[in-house]
């Protein structure tokens, strides 16, 4: 299973990357929404882990909208991982098409369970 991780904080990116690769998943990490879209459209991931507050032209909500608008990425599960915990932020993510929303700091065990659940539903294997 190939996971695209879009996160601008290098420490969080490395932590999540270590967490999910230890579980046997392939991870590609990028630091901006534009790079996330570029990567997703070049090689469709099985799952996207997406921060909301990203530098550059596209925040996570816009990335989510654009992924949902494209036929090749329309059905890819998107898990938002954000420091924003307001109902408005969660509603915006849901309206953009997010599959799930985790607030930082998040439980690594809960995130892994969510990823494993998505993998089981999709029928993909951990290692791509």
N, C-alpha and C positions, 0 to 999 in steps of 0.2 A: 504494500500500500504506500503510495507516494503522497506526502503531505507538503503543502506549500505553507510556509510560515512567514507572515508579513508583520514584522515588528521592528521598530526603530531603536529600541533600547538594546544595545549589544549584550548586556548582562542577562536580560530576560530572554532574548533570542537564544543565547547559548544554553541557558538553563532548560528551556522548553525543548530545544534540539537534543540535549543530552537525555532528557527524560523519555522522549518518544523514540529516539534511536536505540536506547537500551531495551525498549520493548520490541525492537525488530522492524521498525518503520523507517522508510527512507524519507529524509527531510531536506528540503531546499529552503534556505532562509534568505530573505531579502529585507531591506530596510526602508523602502518607500512604497507607496501605493502604485506609482507608475511602474516600478520594477515588478511588483506583484502581478499587475495586469499583464505585463509583457511576458512574464514567466508562465502564467496560467494559460495565456492564449497560445504560447509556443508549444507547451507540453501540458496538457490538461491533467491537473492533480486529482487524486481521489478524495482529498479533503483540504480545506483551507482553514488555517488558524490565523486570525486577523485582528490586529490592534485597531482601535478607532482613531486615536491621535497620531497621525503620521505626517511627516514633513512633506512639503511639495504640494502639487496641484490636487492630489486625490487623498482625502481622508478615508478611513476604513468603511464608513457608510457609503461613500461614493464608489469605492472599489467593489463593495458588495452589490450595489445596484448594477454596475457595469458587468459583473460576472453573471448576474441573473439575466441580463439583457442579451447575452450571447448564447446561441444554441449549444456550443460545445461545453460551456461551463454552467449552463442554466440549472442543472440538477446536482451539481457538486455541493456536498454539505459544507457549510461555512460556520465555524465557531468563532464568535467575537470574544476577544479577551481584552478587557479595557479597565482602566482605573475609574472610568465614569460609572457611577452607580445609581444615577437618577432614573426615575421612571421614564422621563423624556428620552434619555439616551437609549434605554432598553427598547422603548417603543419605536424609535427611529431605526434601530437595528432590525427589529422584527419586520417593520414595514419595508425595509430594503431587501429582506429575504433571508436574514440570518437563521440558521438552524438552531443555534443555542447561543447563550450569552453568559460569560463568566467574568466576574469582577475581580480585579487585582486588589489585594493578593488573593490568589485562588488556591484551591486544594489540588495539588498534583495528582493525587489518587482519583479525585472526581473527574479531572480532565482525562486521565487515562481510561477510566471507565466509559466516558462519553465516546472517546475515540474507538475503543474496542467495540462498543455497541454499534457505532456507525459501520465499522469494518464488518461485523457479523451480518448486519442488515444488507450491506452491499455485496457480500460474498467474496470480497477481496482478501488476499493473504497479507500478513504483516510485512513481509519483505517484498519489495517490488521487483 
